[in-house]
Amino acid sequence: MTLERRDFLRTAGFGLTAFGLLGANAWSSESKSDFKIGMCDWNVRDENNRGGNCRPEVIPRAVEAHLRGMQASVATSPDNAPLREKSVRDKYKELCKKYDFTIHSVAAGSILNKIPLATEPQSAVYVIDAIEAAASFGAKNILTAFFGNGDLKAKDSMGKTRNISDGQFKEYELDSSRITRLVEVLRQIVPRAEDMGVAIGLENTITAKQNLEIIERVGSPMVQVYYDIANSWSNGYDVPGEIKMLGKDRICEIHLKDNGKDVTRFDSPNSDIDWARVAKSCKDIGYDKWYCIEESGRKDKFIEDTRYNVAHAKKWLG
């Protein structure tokens, strides 16, 4: 995207309705019949049932589990940022080519939960690291996380949040200073994302409407929502309605996991999520990007349970 294009996006004063038109051409989607499902790298278990971040060597295990791609973590701490290393990126690329596999997104997850983007200046570096790594893989988005220390909801002196909705679905008061800081830092990072064609996905605990307000304030269609169905459902949000509100062009990717007691398979009777309604909403908006499983299955059953979950995800969502 040229400098003139970026300047136009920032100064034109467009509203949310403009994002559908601008986002539609940000990149071309693959065929709807080409159902794409991957997994977060921290959920992929090796032969010894160990998980962890930044491990290209687990790609063969992911393939064995019938996954087509993986979300790679950019860093776990300031002293451990493997995707900065060309040798590590090259190893991912080598194995992806060998196994016909895809690194479909890069996560700045645990690192931003510890060092929040909304409060800590150094955190912007990890976001830029993620953008550069994603571009090197040909991935179209990154995940920026806002959990734990990075939560955007306002909290009182007892650490409690406040539901400000009078309706059936919840909406929590936000920390206005954190939101302002987030908007400011995203405005500085966005030109890099625009130039590299990598969307910045916001994964957090706030509503779709609140995320859209942040996106509008930043002023770029390359800031989108990384939508986690289970997280939004557990916060009391209208998940099917939110998916329709956001639309395909403002959701860069979707995390798949379930809620409920001891739920490791997507068709569990203990599930709290109405998957039929969720799947219908995804189909209604024509969502055809990657789904990313954030679930490892039962202990020592990673391959079996992941294959099962992939099959059920295809049945519901494909």
N, C-alpha and C positions, 0 to 999 in steps of 0.2 A: 504494500500500500504506500503510495507516495506521500510526501510531506504535505502537499496541497490537499490531498484527500483527508489526512488526519486533521488538518486545520479546519476543513469544512465540517467534519463531524463534531468538532469541539465548539464551533462558533455558530452553527446553524440553529441551535436551540430546539432540536427536534424532540418530540415527545415519545412515549412508549410505543405508540402506534407505528412509528417509523422503523422500529427494530425488525419487524417481520420482513419488510422489503430489503433492508440493508443486510440482515443476517442470512437471508436466503442464498445469497451469492458469496458468502464468506468462504465457503468451500463446497464442492459438489459431494452429495451423499452417494453411497453405493446403492445397488439395487436392493429393494425392500426384501426380496426373496433371499438375499445373502445375509442371513441372520448371524450377527456378530456377538460372540460372548467370550469374555475374558475373566480374569481374576486379579485382585490386588496381590502384589508379590508377597505381602506379609501373611497371606492366607495359604500360599502354596506350601505344602509340607514335603520335605525330602524323605528319603527312605527310612530315616530314623525318627520320623514324625516331628521334625523341627521346622519351625517357621522362621521368618526373618525378612529384613529388607535388603534390597540391592544385591540380589543373587542371580546372575544370569544362568548359573549352572542348574537351576531348577526348571529351566524351560522344557527339557525332555519329560519331566514329571507332569508338567502342565499339559503337554501334548497327550501323554498317556491318559490323562483324566478327561480328554475330549474338549479341552479349552483351545480356543483359536488365538488368544492373545493374553497380554498381561499388562497391568499398570505397574510401572517401575517407580520405586521411591528414589527421590533425588538425594536425600540425606536423612540421617537420624540424629545428628548433633553437629555443632560447628566443626568438630574435629573428624567427622566421618561423613563426607559428601562424595561418595564413589562416582556418581555420574559426571562430576567435573573431570574425571580422568578419561582421556581418549581411549586408553587400553580397555577400560571397563565398557565404554560405549561400543567399542569394536567387538568385544566378546559377545555382547547382546546381539549385534548385527550379524555376526558369524553364525550364531545358533538360530537366529530367526530365519536366516536364509536356508540353513540346513533342514530345519523342521517346518518350513512354510508357516511361520509364526509371526505375530505382530506385537510390537510394543505400542499399544493404542493410546496411552496417555502416561503422563508422569505426575507423581504425587509429591507435593510439598505438604506432607501430612503431619506426622509426629513432630517434625522439626518446628512447624508453625504453632502447634498446640503448646509447645514448650516456650517458644520465642515468638509471641503473637505479632502478626502483621499490623494490627491496629494500634500497637503500643511501642514496639521495639524497632528502631531504625534498621538494624542489621538484617532483620527478617526479609527486607526487600531483595537482598542479595540471593536468598534461597529461591525466591520466586523467579528471578531472572535466570538463575542456574537451571530451574525446571523448564523454563521456556526454551532456553538454548538446547537442553538435552532433548526435549520433545521435538524440536525442529530437526535435530540430527537424526532422529528415528523416523521422521516423517509423520509423527503423531500430530493430531489436530487440536489437542487441548491439554491443559494441566489442571490438577486439583489443588486448590488452596484451602486448607482446613482451618476451622474456627471453633474448636472444642477445647475443653479444659481451660487453660489460662487464656485462650483466645476467644472465648465465648463473647458474642456481641450483645447479649441480653443484659439489661440493667439488673443490679442486685442490691438489696438493702444491706444494712449493717450485719444482718444475720446470714447473708449469702442467699437470700430468697429472691425469686423472680416474681413479677406481677403480671397476671393475665389481665389485659385491658379490653378483651372482647366481651360483648354482651350476648353473643350468638352461640350457636352449637359448637363451633370450632374455635380453638384458642388462638390468641395473638398476644405475644409478650412485649412489654415495654422494652425499648432498646436503650443501650448506653450511647447517648448522643455524641459524646466526645470521642468514643471509639469509632462510631460510624463516620464522623467528620474526618478523623485521622485516616481511616481506611480509604475513603473517597480520595483524599489528597495523595496518598501513596500510590493508589491504582492509577491516577492520572499521570503520574510520573513513569510508571512501568508500561502503560498501555502502548506507547509508541513502539517499544521493542516487540510486544506481542503482535501488533498490527503488521510490522515489517516482516515478521517471521511466519505469519499466518497461523498463530497458535492462540486459541481462546483461553482466557483465564477463567476457570470454573470456580465458583464460590460454593463450598460445601459447609453448611452451618446449621444452626438450630433455630433459624428464624423463618418466617413465612415467605411464600413466593412473592406476595405483594411487597413485603419489605425488601426483598432482594431486588425486585424490579425498580424500586425507588433508588436503591444504591446504584444500580446500573445506569439509570437515567442521569443521576448526578455526575457519574464518571464521564458519560457521554461517548461511549464506544460500544458497538455491537460485538466487539471481541471480549467483552466482559459478560459472562453468562452464568448460568446456575449448574453446578454439578449436583444433580438431584439424587438424594438418598431416600428411597421409599420408606424404609423402616424407621429412619431417624425422624422423618416428618410425621409419620403415622404415630409414633410414640409420643411426640410432642402435642398431639391432639389437633393436627391440621387436616384440612380437607384434601387429602392426597389426590384423588381423581380430579377434583376441581382445580387444584394447583397445577397439575400437569397440563390441563387444558388452558389455564391462564397463561402459563409460560409459553406453550407451543413448542414445536420442534426446533425452531431457530434460536430459542433462548435457553435450551437445555443442551449442554455440550456432551453430557454422558450421564448414565444412570447406574448407581450402585444397587445391587440386589442382595438383600439379606432378609431375614424374617424376624418377627417379634414373637414373644411368648416363651413359656417355660420349656427349656431343653429342646428348642427347635433347631435342628441341623439339616432337615430336609424340607423342601419348599411346600410339600403337600401335607405337612403335619397337622393333625386335628387340634394341636395346641396353638396354632398360628393365630395372631390377633388381626392379621391383615386380610382385607377382602380383595384377594388377588384377581378375581374375575373383573371387578370394577376397575382396578388399577390397569390391568391389561387392556381393557376396552378403551380407556383414556389414552394409553400409549398408541394404540392403533388408530384412534380417532384423529390424533394430531399428525399421523404419518411418521412417527418416530422410527428412524431406520439407522441410527448410529449404534455405538457400542453399548452393550450392557456389561457390567463388571461385577462379578460375584464377590461379595465380602463375607465369606463363610467357608470354614475349612472342613466341615463335617465332623463326624464322631472321631474320637481318638483312635488312631491306627486304621481308620476307614476313609482316608482322604480320597483315594482313587475311586472307590466304590460310591461314596456319597457325592463326590463332585460330578461323576458321570450321571448319576441320578438327577442331581440338581440342574445340570445342563439340559438334560432331556426334558425335564419339566418346564424349564424356562422357555425352551423352544416351543413346547406344546401351548403354553399360555400366551407367549409374546410374539412368536415367530409368524 
